[in-house]
Amino acid sequence: MAQETRCHALKNLRVIALSFSLLLMGNLAMSQLPTATILGAVKDSTSAVIPGAAITAKNVETGLTRTGVSAEDGSYRFSALPVGSYEVRVELPGFRTEVHRYFDPSAFTLQDAGFLGSSGRNYLTGPGYTNLDFSLGKNIPVKQLGDSGALDFRGEFFNILNHPNFAMNDLSRQVFAGAANGETPLPTAGVINTTGSARSRQIQFALKLLF
């Protein structure tokens, strides 16, 4: 599961394939806590890899910070992270620091109390939704059970490509707390960390005997 983000920055540094795929491992064992993995690669505008870039992943809810450096092939990976909302920062001398978010909350300002803002309704388009289901069936006649006797096999595959469908929740949509004038954007603004109601790949098989 990967999400590609381009960073329009000095010298066109971009972050490729930032994956906010929260790998929920807790379902495998009751005693195992859910964990998350963030991975990706850093490349420039010519698709040349950028090694040695400083990568920082910060949990915006708890302040937990993990740091690393992009490898020779530009890749990086943070494993076994507590599930939550993370801000990913990419830094390299000669390039502008880039923070990965779905939208830039610094493009907004909080209007003074008693005044309406200028943002319209439904101005932000969320992540797209992609899903492919597939099914197959086979009817095998069983003459020993009479003319209508048969063994019916069916296989069903939901989200067969296992495509991640990210979703925005109230935390990611809200830019300001709205408690005072001159507020800075909330750290959770623009951060997507959930696939909402979308499900991962599911496979089921069935056999039915007709007689």
Secondary structure as UniProt FT lines:
FT   STRAND          3..5
FT   HELIX           10..12
FT   STRAND          14..19
FT   HELIX           25..28
FT   TURN            30..31
FT   STRAND          35..43
FT   TURN            45..46
FT   TURN            51..52
FT   STRAND          54..59
FT   TURN            60..62
FT   STRAND          65..69
FT   TURN            72..73
FT   STRAND          75..82
FT   STRAND          86..91
FT   TURN            93..94
FT   STRAND          98..100
FT   HELIX           105..107
FT   TURN            113..114
FT   TURN            121..122
FT   STRAND          134..141
FT   HELIX           143..145
FT   TURN            147..148
FT   STRAND          150..158
FT   TURN            160..161
FT   HELIX           170..173
FT   TURN            181..182
FT   TURN            187..190
FT   TURN            196..197
FT   STRAND          202..210
//
